[in-house]
């Protein structure tokens, strides 16, 4: 399955961003994980169809209601057989 790493900047910690990303990912059939980074960003590593990754990327650009996303950097990763979606 195609995979990608998303680095999300802005007010994205302490606003249920990772939980929202997990909910969206599971609904799209995307596996992976989301974690807070020490610099205030959220990292999402995801594996799924190209269409599902694009849809997740669109959601990450907006995030949950209390988030303010200023940037999303997406990097393609080698195919990864991830299972489930975890919050770290």
N, CA and C of each residue as an Amber inpcrd file, in Angstrom:
protein
   264
   0.8330000  -1.1910000   0.0000000   0.0000000   0.0000000   0.0000000
   0.8740000   1.2490000   0.0000000   0.4740000   2.2690000  -0.7160000
   1.1950000   3.5370000  -0.6680000   1.2040000   4.0870000   0.7540000
   2.2370000   4.8420000   1.0770000   2.3590000   5.4200000   2.4130000
   2.8710000   6.8520000   2.3100000   2.5860000   7.6310000   3.3410000
   3.0220000   9.0280000   3.3660000   3.2400000   9.4680000   4.8070000
   4.1040000  10.4630000   4.9350000   4.3340000  11.1140000   6.2290000
   3.8410000  12.5470000   6.0960000   2.9780000  12.9440000   7.0250000
   2.4500000  14.3010000   7.0540000   2.9840000  14.9840000   8.3090000
   3.5220000  16.1780000   8.1540000   3.9300000  17.0050000   9.2850000
   2.9920000  18.2060000   9.3170000   2.2250000  18.3100000  10.3860000
   1.1850000  19.3280000  10.4790000   1.6170000  20.3950000  11.4830000
   1.6460000  21.6330000  11.0260000   2.0680000  22.7700000  11.8550000
   0.8860000  23.6510000  12.2070000   1.0470000  24.4070000  13.2790000
   0.0160000  25.3440000  13.7250000  -0.3810000  25.0210000  15.1500000
  -1.5950000  25.3820000  15.4960000  -2.1310000  25.0370000  16.8240000
  -2.7730000  23.6710000  16.6890000  -1.9430000  22.6360000  16.8350000
  -2.3960000  21.2730000  16.5720000  -2.1770000  20.3250000  17.7430000
  -1.6410000  20.8310000  18.8420000  -1.5040000  20.0090000  20.0410000
  -2.4560000  20.5320000  21.1060000  -3.0730000  19.6090000  21.8440000
  -4.0210000  19.9980000  22.8840000  -5.3990000  20.3460000  22.3560000
  -5.6970000  19.9660000  21.1140000  -6.9940000  20.2750000  20.5090000
  -7.6430000  19.0240000  19.9060000  -7.2540000  17.8570000  20.4090000
  -7.7810000  16.5630000  19.9360000  -7.4330000  16.2760000  18.4790000
  -6.2990000  16.8150000  18.0190000  -5.9180000  16.6260000  16.6180000
  -5.6130000  15.1650000  16.3210000  -4.8270000  14.5160000  17.1800000
  -4.4540000  13.1200000  16.9200000  -5.6750000  12.2070000  16.9440000
  -6.5770000  12.4270000  17.8940000  -7.7960000  11.6120000  17.9610000
  -8.6630000  11.8230000  16.7220000  -8.7580000  13.0620000  16.2750000
  -9.5170000  13.3460000  15.0620000  -8.8860000  12.7150000  13.8420000
  -7.5640000  12.7600000  13.7740000  -6.8580000  12.1400000  12.6530000
  -7.0950000  10.6350000  12.6530000  -7.0740000  10.0300000  13.8310000
  -7.3300000   8.5870000  13.9390000  -8.7350000   8.2580000  13.4530000
  -9.7210000   9.0320000  13.8830000 -11.1020000   8.7980000  13.4730000
 -11.2560000   8.8970000  11.9630000 -10.6590000   9.9390000  11.3810000
 -10.7230000  10.1200000   9.9310000 -10.0300000   8.9780000   9.2090000
  -8.8380000   8.6140000   9.6760000  -8.0650000   7.5610000   9.0310000
  -8.8280000   6.2400000   9.0440000  -9.3640000   5.8760000  10.1970000
 -10.0990000   4.6160000  10.2810000 -11.3100000   4.6200000   9.3670000
 -11.9890000   5.7480000   9.2680000 -13.1330000   5.8600000   8.3730000
 -12.7580000   5.7300000   6.9090000 -11.5150000   6.0840000   6.5970000
 -11.0290000   6.0100000   5.2140000 -10.3220000   4.6900000   4.9110000
 -10.1850000   3.8410000   5.9200000  -9.4600000   2.5870000   5.7190000
  -7.9550000   2.7680000   5.6780000  -7.4690000   3.8230000   6.3480000
  -6.0400000   4.1370000   6.3840000  -5.4470000   3.6280000   7.6910000
  -4.2810000   3.0020000   7.6110000  -3.5680000   2.5320000   8.7980000
  -2.4190000   3.4860000   9.0840000  -1.9240000   3.4670000  10.3410000
  -0.7640000   4.2960000  10.6480000  -0.7280000   4.7450000  12.0850000
  -0.1690000   5.9340000  12.2990000  -0.0810000   6.4820000  13.6540000
   0.0210000   8.0020000  13.5890000  -0.3220000   8.6270000  14.7070000
  -0.2000000  10.0760000  14.8630000   0.4830000  10.3420000  16.1880000
   1.4360000  11.2700000  16.1870000   2.1010000  11.6000000  17.4450000
   2.4770000  13.0700000  17.4780000   2.5030000  13.6010000  18.7120000
   2.9700000  14.9640000  18.9300000   4.4850000  14.9870000  18.8350000
   5.0210000  16.0310000  18.2380000   6.4650000  16.2170000  18.1760000
   6.8680000  17.2950000  19.1780000   8.1030000  17.2500000  19.6630000
   8.5530000  18.2420000  20.6550000   8.4750000  19.6870000  20.1620000
   8.5170000  19.9030000  18.8430000   8.4960000  21.2660000  18.3100000
   7.0840000  21.8260000  18.1240000   6.0480000  21.0810000  18.5890000
   4.6770000  21.5710000  18.5060000   3.8900000  21.0630000  17.3200000
   4.5520000  20.3690000  16.3940000   3.8460000  19.8090000  15.2390000
   3.2710000  18.4360000  15.5900000   2.4050000  17.9490000  14.7010000
   1.9000000  16.5840000  14.7850000   2.4080000  15.8510000  13.5570000
   2.9340000  14.6410000  13.7790000   3.3840000  13.7810000  12.6840000
   2.3590000  12.6750000  12.4930000   1.9440000  12.4840000  11.2460000
   1.0390000  11.3930000  10.8990000   1.7290000  10.5620000   9.8280000
   1.9140000   9.2810000  10.1210000   2.4280000   8.3310000   9.1420000
   1.2620000   7.4350000   8.7830000   0.9560000   7.3340000   7.4900000
  -0.2500000   6.6390000   7.0710000  -0.0050000   5.7830000   5.8380000
  -0.7670000   4.6980000   5.7540000  -0.6950000   3.7810000   4.6260000
  -2.1110000   3.4480000   4.1880000  -2.3600000   3.5600000   2.8880000
  -3.6890000   3.2720000   2.3460000  -3.6840000   3.5050000   0.8590000
  -4.8470000   3.5070000   0.2630000  -4.9190000   3.7940000  -1.1650000
  -4.5290000   5.2520000  -1.4060000  -4.1390000   5.5510000  -2.6200000
  -3.7750000   6.9280000  -2.9590000  -4.9360000   7.8790000  -2.6890000
  -6.1440000   7.4550000  -3.0300000  -7.3250000   8.2930000  -2.8210000
  -7.5720000   8.5390000  -1.3410000  -7.4030000   7.4940000  -0.5210000
  -7.6200000   7.6330000   0.9160000  -6.5610000   8.5410000   1.5420000
  -5.3090000   8.4210000   1.1020000  -4.2550000   9.2990000   1.6120000
  -4.5170000  10.7440000   1.2260000  -5.0100000  10.9680000   0.0090000
  -5.3560000  12.3300000  -0.4110000  -6.4800000  12.8940000   0.4560000
  -7.4900000  12.0650000   0.7380000  -8.6150000  12.5130000   1.5710000
  -8.1400000  12.8120000   2.9920000  -7.2690000  11.9730000   3.5340000
  -6.7260000  12.2390000   4.8650000  -5.9360000  13.5430000   4.8530000
  -5.1420000  13.7570000   3.8110000  -4.3770000  14.9950000   3.6880000
  -5.2660000  16.2230000   3.6730000  -6.4060000  16.1380000   2.9970000
  -7.3510000  17.2620000   2.9740000  -7.8880000  17.5320000   4.3790000
  -8.2120000  16.4620000   5.1180000  -8.7020000  16.6560000   6.4780000
  -7.6130000  17.2620000   7.3570000  -6.3850000  16.7960000   7.2190000
  -5.2830000  17.3090000   8.0360000  -5.0680000  18.8060000   7.8110000
  -5.3670000  19.3050000   6.6230000  -5.2050000  20.7330000   6.3400000
  -6.2130000  21.5860000   7.1080000  -7.2970000  20.9680000   7.5440000
  -8.3120000  21.6870000   8.3130000  -8.2560000  21.2890000   9.7840000
  -8.2380000  19.9990000  10.0500000  -8.1820000  19.4890000  11.4120000
  -9.5030000  19.6210000  12.1400000  -9.4970000  19.3170000  13.4360000
 -10.7150000  19.4170000  14.2380000 -11.0710000  20.8810000  14.5060000
 -12.2630000  21.1290000  15.0570000 -12.7500000  22.5060000  15.2250000
 -11.8140000  23.4710000  15.9540000 -11.0940000  23.0390000  16.9760000
 -10.2810000  23.9680000  17.7620000  -8.8450000  24.1060000  17.2490000
  -8.5220000  23.4090000  16.1780000  -7.1630000  23.4900000  15.6190000
  -7.0510000  24.6580000  14.6480000  -5.8340000  25.1410000  14.5010000
  -5.5090000  26.1320000  13.4750000  -4.2880000  25.6000000  12.7360000
  -4.5120000  25.0630000  11.5600000  -3.4260000  24.4760000  10.7770000
  -2.8170000  25.5540000   9.8980000  -1.4990000  25.7000000   9.9870000
  -0.8050000  26.6930000   9.1650000  -0.0530000  26.0620000   8.0020000
   0.2900000  24.7800000   8.1130000   1.0060000  24.1010000   7.0260000
   0.9090000  22.6010000   7.2000000   0.8940000  21.8900000   6.0800000
   0.9760000  20.4290000   6.0730000   2.0140000  20.0580000   5.0260000
   3.0820000  19.4200000   5.4680000   4.1170000  18.9390000   4.5580000
   3.9330000  17.4400000   4.3940000   3.8290000  17.0060000   3.1470000
   3.6060000  15.5780000   2.8450000   4.8240000  15.0210000   2.1330000
   5.2880000  13.8810000   2.6100000   6.4220000  13.1830000   2.0030000
   5.9890000  11.7560000   1.7110000   6.2220000  11.3090000   0.4870000
   5.9140000   9.9210000   0.1390000   6.9110000   9.0000000   0.8220000
   6.4280000   7.8610000   1.2780000   7.2610000   6.8460000   1.9010000
   7.1650000   5.5610000   1.0830000   8.1290000   4.6710000   1.2340000
   7.9970000   3.3600000   0.5790000   6.7300000   2.6640000   1.0850000
   6.1800000   1.8070000   0.2520000   4.9820000   1.0670000   0.6590000
   5.2160000   0.4150000   2.0110000   4.1930000   0.5120000   2.8730000
   4.3140000  -0.0430000   4.2170000   3.0470000  -0.8120000   4.5710000
   3.1880000  -2.0200000   5.0680000   2.0190000  -2.8070000   5.4740000
   1.6130000  -2.5040000   6.9070000   1.1230000  -1.3230000   7.1780000
   0.7270000  -0.9250000   8.5330000  -0.6440000  -1.5190000   8.8550000
  -0.9110000  -1.6980000  10.1460000  -2.2130000  -2.2160000  10.5880000
  -2.7530000  -1.3110000  11.6970000  -4.0670000  -1.0710000  11.6450000
  -4.6920000  -0.2430000  12.6760000  -4.2130000   1.1970000  12.5980000
  -4.6640000   2.0060000  13.5030000  -4.1970000   3.3950000  13.5760000
  -3.9970000   3.7270000  15.0350000  -2.7720000   4.0710000  15.3850000
  -2.3850000   4.2650000  16.7700000  -2.0550000   5.7280000  17.0620000
  -2.2710000   6.1220000  18.3010000  -1.8800000   7.4460000  18.7590000
  -0.7000000   7.2590000  19.7050000   0.3870000   7.9420000  19.4100000
   1.5800000   7.8350000  20.2600000   1.6930000   9.0660000  21.1240000
